[in-house]
Amino acid sequence: MNKKILALVLSSVVIFASGITVGIIYLSSTRYRYIPSLDWSFPQNCTFHQDYVSVPYMIPMRDGVGLATNVHIPRDIDQPLPIVLFRTPYNKNGINPEGLVSKGYIVVSQDTRGFHESDGEKGFPFAHDQMDGHDTLRWLEKQPWSDKKIGTQGGSALGITQYLMGPNAPTSLKCQTPVVGTPDLFKAMFEGGELRYELLVPWMQATGYSENTILSAITNDTLTSVWDPVRIVNDFEQVNTASLHFGGWYDIFAQDTIDGFMGYQYEGGLLAKGTAKLIMGPWRHGNFYGGPTGEIEFPNQNIEIATYAQDAVIQKWLKNDPTLWDQYPTVLYYVMSSIDYNSDELGNHWSQSDSWPIPINVTSLFLASTGDPHSGSLSDISVDSAPSEILYDPGNPTDTIGGNNLVLAAGTYDQTSLESREDVLLFETSDLLEPVTVVGKTNITFYFSSNCTDTDITVKLTDVYPDGRSMLICDSILRLRYRNGISSGELMTPGTIYEITIQLPSTTYVFNEAHKIRLAISGSNYPRYFANPNTGEPIWQNTTYYIAENTFYSNSTHPSVISLPTPEYTSLMPFVF
């Protein structure tokens, strides 16, 4: 991997660390003082700071492996206190405890297995984190300074470790705040059955996984038992903790965050069901404290929401203070839109709901060719039209520009430079006579054939501005061998017409008057996704590649259609901070 990409990854994977603590060490006569109310003394190997004391531990797991752990305790502790736990592969010393300690919490940061100062082997990514998370909770609840109320926090990989420790956790786990994580690592890494190359491979390389482990993750591209330890979507009923799920519409785990919320809120155990909340903002991975999301900096981001919301969770569930928690609705989401025109245009504000998904209508727009070999129309009437054909050459894949990326530039970007390619097929509405609001998942049903036994279809939903820019809203992919599900692959018969459905991830967006809704179709979006060689061979094992001739049909027999989730804009309930 080239050095520039590696440097970008290294900067990306640590963005959720709270900043390395550079504290003043105070040598004091209280260094080893005995605390009668706890029947405990600060140990000799502790480090005193102005307001807290850091105590290093090697917490034993059930298999004898020790995990390096920092316990940061308020210096004036005189009674057991609630604990906020961070489990991270990015170095426990990067967690700054000062803010939480000043609010009366003990802060615990731990290197996950095989990382930094912890013992053990990394193994398959996150495979030990459920067991290790539970063992850590059980150790913490037994300590004299613990009041047996524990909450977890952290984002990205730290969000994943939280999800994995959720099912069957000890009762001391009272609340969780997974920020931009996923409850299903397989689904996150193989979207639509295709490898999210830009996410998985550079991340594993940057975090020190062996080539054999990377190869194992890549080549296990079918949902088998290998992935069982790193997905909890079949175990939500075993979760019994309150939660706040925090994500962004252009984050790498955008849909995963929503899936996690819905699993806890509607399928969780007695103490989880009905006690989850969801916040989705106009953010990419790591910028929920403000700034541009690609080529747009959305207004009214209310960046303080990240800190306040996380405080709300632990105040409510660790300190029994619901004041801040009760101010947040069950679902809080930002409705995006264009920002270059007059202030009377709709969108770019926060809305609230008691549930997700919100009630919607479905607007169906049918695809039709119009004589241009690379463009067609979207309209509410199905008409007979000629098939549309494009070639997909794995040796010259369509580039990634924007989207829900980790390493590459993420967010909304103008797609017109890609849309002029001959291997991109466009369908769009006429100029909108009134705004169209989209909230939720969009389904696209194609009738499709190929000369190959396997290939990919990529789709992008864009907002075409009056000046011609085509700004990316969301995108997805389908590896055709997994058109019937991800548990087993089924190759196509060349020339056979198949009905397939691709589901775009959830979004919230207002297409304003005089704009157009555009659907862009191609065979690749690289390196966001692995470029399918079209040979039907197992992933990473092809020795050659084929050029796919892909045909899309839209007529009375084969009505290809995009189904938009379109609530009435006036039905959206605004939220005021």
KOLSEGU-69665 format. One line per 4 residues: number of its first residue (from 1); for each residue x, y negated, z negated of C-alpha. Coordinates in steps of 0.5 Angstrom, whole numbers, plus 500, padded with zeros to 3 digits. Example, Ala and Ser with C-alpha at 12.3 -4.5 7.8 and 13.67 -1.06 7.14 Angstrom:
! residues 2
1	525/509/484; 527/502/486
//
This chain:
! residues 577
1	500/500/500; 503/493/502; 506/489/496; 500/483/497
5	495/488/496; 498/491/490; 499/484/487; 492/483/488
9	489/489/485; 494/488/479; 491/481/478; 484/484/479
13	484/490/474; 486/485/468; 481/480/469; 477/482/464
17	482/482/459; 481/476/454; 488/473/454; 494/476/451
21	494/474/444; 500/469/442; 499/469/434; 503/466/429
25	505/471/424; 505/469/417; 509/473/412; 505/472/406
29	505/475/399; 498/478/400; 501/482/406; 500/489/402
33	494/486/397; 489/491/395; 482/490/396; 478/493/390
37	471/492/393; 474/497/399; 479/501/395; 483/499/400
41	490/495/402; 493/492/408; 498/497/410; 505/495/411
45	506/496/418; 500/490/419; 501/484/422; 498/477/419
49	496/472/423; 493/465/421; 485/468/420; 486/475/421
53	491/481/420; 492/486/426; 493/494/424; 496/499/429
57	493/506/428; 494/512/432; 487/515/432; 487/523/433
61	482/526/438; 479/533/437; 484/536/442; 490/533/438
65	492/527/442; 493/520/439; 490/514/442; 494/507/440
69	489/502/437; 489/495/434; 484/494/429; 484/486/427
73	481/485/421; 479/478/418; 484/476/413; 479/474/407
77	475/481/408; 472/483/401; 466/487/404; 465/492/410
81	464/489/416; 461/491/423; 466/493/429; 466/491/436
85	470/496/440; 474/495/447; 476/501/450; 481/499/456
89	486/502/461; 489/495/462; 493/495/455; 489/494/448
93	494/488/447; 490/484/452; 484/483/448; 484/477/444
97	480/478/438; 480/471/435; 473/469/437; 470/475/434
101	474/475/428; 472/468/426; 465/470/427; 465/476/422
105	467/482/426; 472/487/426; 475/487/433; 478/494/435
109	482/495/442; 484/502/444; 488/504/450; 485/510/453
113	488/516/454; 494/516/458; 495/509/459; 500/504/455
117	501/507/448; 496/512/448; 498/519/448; 496/525/453
121	495/525/461; 490/520/465; 487/526/469; 481/525/473
125	479/518/472; 475/517/466; 474/524/465; 476/524/458
129	472/518/456; 466/520/453; 469/525/448; 475/520/446
133	469/515/445; 465/519/441; 471/521/437; 474/514/436
137	467/512/434; 467/517/428; 474/515/426; 472/508/425
141	465/509/422; 469/513/416; 474/507/415; 473/503/408
145	473/497/412; 467/499/416; 460/498/415; 458/503/420
149	455/499/425; 459/499/431; 458/495/438; 462/495/444
153	464/490/449; 468/489/456; 467/489/463; 469/493/469
157	473/499/467; 471/497/460; 464/497/462; 465/504/465
161	468/507/458; 462/504/455; 457/507/459; 460/514/458
165	460/514/451; 453/512/451; 449/519/451; 450/523/444
169	454/518/441; 454/518/433; 449/514/430; 454/508/428
173	454/506/435; 448/500/435; 449/496/441; 453/496/448
177	454/490/453; 457/494/459; 459/488/464; 460/490/471
181	460/497/470; 457/503/473; 454/509/470; 455/514/476
185	462/513/478; 461/518/484; 455/514/487; 460/507/486
189	466/510/489; 462/514/495; 456/509/497; 452/512/502
193	457/518/502; 462/514/505; 469/513/501; 469/505/498
197	477/505/500; 478/498/498; 475/500/491; 478/506/489
201	485/507/493; 488/501/491; 485/501/484; 488/508/482
205	495/506/485; 495/500/481; 493/503/475; 499/509/476
209	495/515/478; 499/520/481; 498/522/489; 495/528/487
213	490/525/483; 488/520/488; 488/525/493; 483/529/489
217	478/523/488; 478/522/495; 477/529/497; 471/531/492
221	467/527/497; 461/531/495; 457/531/489; 459/537/485
225	461/539/478; 468/535/478; 464/529/477; 459/531/471
229	464/528/466; 464/521/469; 456/520/471; 451/519/466
233	445/518/470; 442/525/468; 443/524/461; 440/517/459
237	435/520/455; 441/522/450; 442/515/449; 440/511/443
241	443/504/443; 441/497/445; 444/494/450; 445/488/455
245	447/490/462; 451/484/466; 452/483/473; 453/479/479
249	450/480/486; 457/480/490; 460/484/484; 463/491/486
253	458/494/481; 452/490/483; 447/496/484; 450/500/479
257	449/495/473; 441/495/475; 441/502/475; 444/502/468
261	439/497/465; 434/501/468; 436/508/466; 437/505/458
265	430/501/459; 426/506/462; 429/513/461; 433/512/454
269	432/515/448; 428/512/442; 432/507/440; 435/505/447
273	428/505/451; 425/498/451; 431/495/448; 435/493/454
277	436/487/457; 439/485/464; 443/479/467; 444/478/474
281	448/472/477; 451/469/483; 458/472/482; 463/476/485
285	467/481/480; 471/477/475; 468/470/476; 462/470/472
289	465/464/468; 464/460/474; 467/458/481; 466/459/488
293	463/466/491; 466/467/497; 465/460/501; 459/458/497
297	459/455/490; 452/456/488; 449/451/483; 446/451/476
301	450/457/475; 450/456/467; 457/459/466; 456/459/458
305	451/465/459; 456/470/459; 459/468/452; 452/467/449
309	449/473/452; 454/477/449; 454/474/442; 446/475/442
313	447/482/443; 452/483/437; 448/478/432; 442/482/433
317	444/489/433; 450/488/428; 448/483/424; 440/483/424
321	440/476/427; 435/476/433; 435/468/434; 439/468/440
325	437/475/443; 430/473/442; 431/467/447; 433/471/453
329	428/475/457; 428/482/459; 431/481/466; 434/474/467
333	436/473/475; 439/468/479; 435/467/486; 440/465/491
337	439/461/497; 443/456/502; 446/450/499; 448/445/505
341	441/442/506; 436/437/503; 434/439/495; 427/440/497
345	429/447/500; 428/453/495; 432/457/491; 439/457/487
349	435/457/480; 434/462/475; 428/466/474; 426/471/469
353	421/478/468; 419/483/463; 421/488/468; 425/490/474
357	423/491/480; 419/485/480; 412/486/483; 413/485/491
361	410/485/498; 413/489/503; 414/485/510; 416/490/515
365	420/487/521; 421/492/527; 427/492/531; 427/491/539
369	432/490/544; 431/484/549; 435/486/555; 442/483/552
373	446/489/551; 448/487/544; 442/483/541; 435/484/540
377	429/481/536; 426/482/529; 418/481/529; 412/484/525
381	410/487/531; 412/494/534; 414/494/541; 416/499/546
385	423/497/548; 430/500/551; 435/504/547; 441/500/544
389	448/503/545; 454/501/541; 461/504/541; 465/505/535
393	472/506/535; 476/509/529; 482/506/532; 479/499/532
397	474/498/526; 470/492/525; 474/488/519; 471/487/512
401	470/479/511; 467/478/504; 462/482/501; 462/486/494
405	470/487/494; 475/488/489; 481/487/492; 479/483/499
409	476/476/499; 469/477/496; 462/474/496; 458/471/502
413	462/469/508; 461/467/515; 460/473/519; 460/470/526
417	467/472/528; 465/479/527; 458/479/530; 461/477/537
421	465/484/538; 462/488/543; 461/494/537; 456/490/533
425	449/490/535; 445/484/532; 437/484/531; 434/477/528
429	428/473/527; 426/467/531; 427/460/527; 423/461/520
433	417/457/520; 416/458/512; 421/460/507; 422/468/506
437	424/470/499; 427/477/498; 428/480/491; 430/487/490
441	432/493/495; 431/493/503; 430/499/506; 432/500/514
445	429/506/518; 433/508/524; 432/513/530; 439/514/532
449	443/519/536; 450/520/537; 455/524/541; 459/526/535
453	457/531/529; 459/525/524; 459/518/524; 458/512/520
457	452/506/521; 454/500/517; 449/494/516; 449/487/514
461	443/482/512; 445/475/513; 442/468/513; 443/465/520
465	444/457/518; 441/452/523; 448/450/525; 450/458/527
469	453/460/521; 451/467/519; 452/468/511; 453/475/508
473	447/477/503; 448/484/502; 451/490/506; 451/498/506
477	453/504/509; 451/511/511; 455/517/513; 451/521/517
481	453/528/515; 450/526/508; 443/523/511; 439/528/507
485	443/527/501; 450/527/497; 450/534/494; 451/537/501
489	453/535/508; 450/537/514; 453/535/521; 449/532/527
493	447/536/533; 450/531/539; 444/528/543; 439/529/538
497	435/524/535; 434/523/527; 430/519/523; 435/516/518
501	434/511/512; 439/506/509; 438/502/503; 441/496/502
505	443/494/494; 438/489/490; 439/482/492; 435/476/490
509	435/471/496; 431/465/499; 431/465/507; 429/457/508
513	425/454/513; 429/454/520; 434/459/518; 434/466/521
517	434/473/518; 439/477/522; 441/485/521; 448/486/524
521	449/494/525; 456/497/527; 460/503/526; 465/501/521
525	467/496/515; 474/497/514; 477/497/509; 471/496/505
529	469/503/507; 474/509/510; 474/509/517; 470/515/519
533	474/519/525; 468/522/527; 470/529/528; 466/532/523
537	472/534/519; 473/533/511; 475/527/509; 483/525/509
541	484/532/513; 483/529/520; 488/530/525; 485/526/531
545	479/522/532; 473/521/537; 470/515/539; 462/515/538
549	457/513/542; 451/511/538; 444/510/540; 439/506/537
553	431/507/539; 425/503/538; 419/504/541; 412/507/539
557	415/514/538; 421/511/534; 419/505/531; 426/503/527
561	424/498/522; 427/493/516; 422/493/510; 424/487/506
565	421/486/499; 418/480/499; 414/477/493; 411/470/493
569	416/465/491; 411/462/487; 410/468/483; 417/467/480
573	418/465/473; 423/460/472; 428/460/466; 430/454/463
577	437/454/459
//
